[in-house]
């Protein structure tokens, strides 16, 4: 019985994967969304870095200064990494959309 259930689940998953086609519109809308999130992450990174630069840590202890520098670097780095990932995803989706459009026109010309 468990085998039948797993077979039917895998068949349903395979059918769902086969039905879903990548279209240029979905690529461009995904690129727009990823680009927007990338720009927002970049602006947030600049705001965080500016805030950190405007408010230096005042302490006599070296360990406090080292930990605060490490935490600030990690925070800015993580936000920058998010901006970079979203930016690269946006460029990749945009180029995939262009590739699909070019492929569509070249196949149409070859069939005619």
C-alpha positions in Angstrom: 0.0 0.0 0.0 2.9 2.4 0.8 4.4 1.6 -2.6 1.2 2.5 -4.4 1.0 5.8 -2.5 4.5 6.7 -3.2 4.1 5.8 -6.9 0.9 7.9 -7.2 2.7 10.8 -5.5 5.7 10.7 -7.8 3.4 10.4 -10.8 1.5 13.5 -9.7 4.7 15.4 -9.1 6.0 14.4 -12.5 2.8 15.5 -14.2 2.9 18.8 -12.4 6.5 19.4 -13.5 5.7 18.5 -17.1 2.7 20.9 -17.3 4.7 23.9 -16.1 6.4 25.6 -18.9 8.8 28.5 -18.7 7.5 31.6 -20.6 9.3 34.8 -21.3 6.6 36.7 -19.4 7.3 34.6 -16.2 11.0 35.2 -16.7 10.7 38.9 -17.1 8.2 39.2 -14.1 10.6 37.2 -12.0 13.5 39.3 -13.1 11.6 42.5 -12.2 10.7 41.1 -8.8 14.3 39.9 -8.1 15.7 43.2 -9.3 13.4 45.2 -7.1 14.4 43.1 -4.1 18.0 43.5 -5.0 17.8 47.2 -5.2 15.9 47.4 -1.9 18.6 45.2 -0.2 21.3 47.5 -1.7 19.6 50.6 -0.3 19.1 49.0 3.0 22.8 48.0 3.1 23.8 51.6 2.3 21.5 52.9 5.1 22.9 50.4 7.6 26.5 51.2 6.7 25.8 54.9 6.9 24.2 54.5 10.3 27.1 52.4 11.6 29.6 55.0 10.3 27.7 57.9 12.0 27.6 56.2 15.4 31.1 54.9 16.4 31.4 52.5 19.3 33.0 54.3 22.3 34.7 51.9 24.7 38.1 51.5 26.4 38.0 47.7 26.1 39.7 46.2 23.0 37.4 43.2 23.0 34.3 45.3 22.9 35.7 47.2 19.9 36.7 44.0 18.1 33.3 42.3 18.7 31.4 45.4 17.5 33.5 45.7 14.4 32.9 42.0 13.6 29.1 42.3 14.2 28.8 45.4 12.0 30.8 43.8 9.3 28.7 40.6 9.4 25.4 42.6 9.3 26.5 44.7 6.3 28.0 41.6 4.6 24.9 39.6 4.9 22.7 42.3 3.5 25.2 42.9 0.7 25.2 39.1 -0.1 21.4 39.3 -0.3 21.6 42.2 -2.7 24.1 40.4 -4.8 22.1 37.2 -5.0 18.9 38.9 -6.0 20.8 41.0 -8.6 22.4 38.0 -10.2 19.1 36.2 -10.2 17.5 39.2 -11.9 20.1 39.3 -14.6 19.9 35.5 -15.1 16.1 35.5 -15.4 16.2 38.5 -17.8 18.7 36.7 -20.0 16.7 33.5 -19.9 13.6 35.5 -21.1 15.7 36.9 -24.0 17.0 33.4 -24.8 13.4 32.1 -24.9 12.3 34.9 -27.2 15.2 34.3 -29.6 14.7 30.6 -29.6 11.0 31.1 -30.4 11.7 33.3 -33.4 14.6 31.1 -34.7 12.5 27.9 -34.5 9.6 29.7 -36.3 11.9 30.8 -39.1 13.4 27.2 -39.5 10.0 25.6 -39.6 8.7 28.0 -42.4 
